């Protein structure tokens, strides 16, 4: 039984770490989660401090709200150079994208694809000269 408790504590720790990370990167607050889910602020605080673990339906609602996958909240996050603040512009872009509506995300992706294509064509034409 002691091993089950260690696993449960590890799940709480992982969720709490990811929850705080994605909450901060999305520009959202614990108060936003309280309103979204209709739970108490102490419950959300307990999740953020690894004291309690939310039900899967709550985790899914949080993931949807933050624009991440369920597994992003439940599994150990791998740290990459981009997440360490090595590229603040990418961090800002990621945060803006995660907090955008689906329509805004589609528009932003369309713009980025068009810009990338234009730059690619510009690079190809300058190589031909």
CORJO-V561330 format. One record per pair of residues at least 12 apart in sequence whose ideal C-beta (glycine too) atoms are under 8 Angstrom apart, sorted by the first residue. I is the first residue (numbers start at 1). J is the second residue. D is the distance in Angstrom with one decimal. If there is no record, write none. Layout:
i=I j=J d=D
i=I j=J d=D
//
This chain:
i=8 j=53 d=7.1
i=9 j=50 d=7.4
i=11 j=53 d=5.9
i=11 j=74 d=7.5
i=12 j=50 d=4.2
i=12 j=51 d=7.2
i=12 j=52 d=7.1
i=12 j=53 d=4.9
i=13 j=50 d=4.8
i=14 j=74 d=6.9
i=14 j=75 d=6.8
i=14 j=76 d=5.5
i=14 j=77 d=7.9
i=15 j=47 d=6.8
i=15 j=50 d=7.4
i=15 j=53 d=6.1
i=15 j=54 d=7.4
i=15 j=59 d=7.3
i=15 j=73 d=5.9
i=15 j=74 d=6.3
i=16 j=47 d=6.4
i=16 j=48 d=5.6
i=16 j=49 d=6.2
i=16 j=50 d=3.9
i=17 j=50 d=8.0
i=17 j=77 d=7.1
i=18 j=72 d=6.3
i=18 j=73 d=4.8
i=18 j=74 d=7.5
i=18 j=75 d=7.9
i=18 j=77 d=5.5
i=19 j=47 d=6.0
i=19 j=48 d=5.8
i=19 j=62 d=7.0
i=19 j=73 d=6.1
i=20 j=48 d=5.6
i=21 j=77 d=6.7
i=22 j=66 d=4.8
i=22 j=68 d=5.3
i=22 j=72 d=6.6
i=22 j=73 d=6.9
i=22 j=98 d=7.5
i=23 j=48 d=7.8
i=23 j=66 d=6.7
i=25 j=91 d=7.3
i=25 j=94 d=6.6
i=25 j=95 d=4.9
i=25 j=98 d=6.4
i=26 j=66 d=4.9
i=26 j=67 d=6.7
i=26 j=95 d=6.3
i=26 j=98 d=4.8
i=26 j=99 d=5.0
i=27 j=95 d=6.0
i=27 j=99 d=5.4
i=28 j=65 d=7.3
i=28 j=66 d=6.6
i=28 j=99 d=7.2
i=30 j=44 d=4.7
i=30 j=45 d=6.6
i=30 j=48 d=6.3
i=32 j=65 d=7.6
i=33 j=62 d=6.3
i=33 j=65 d=7.4
i=36 j=61 d=6.7
i=36 j=62 d=7.7
i=36 j=65 d=5.6
i=37 j=58 d=5.9
i=37 j=61 d=6.0
i=37 j=62 d=7.5
i=39 j=58 d=7.5
i=56 j=70 d=7.7
i=59 j=73 d=5.5
i=59 j=74 d=6.5
i=66 j=98 d=6.4
i=67 j=97 d=7.3
i=67 j=98 d=3.9
i=67 j=99 d=6.9
i=67 j=100 d=7.7
i=68 j=98 d=7.0
i=82 j=94 d=7.8
//
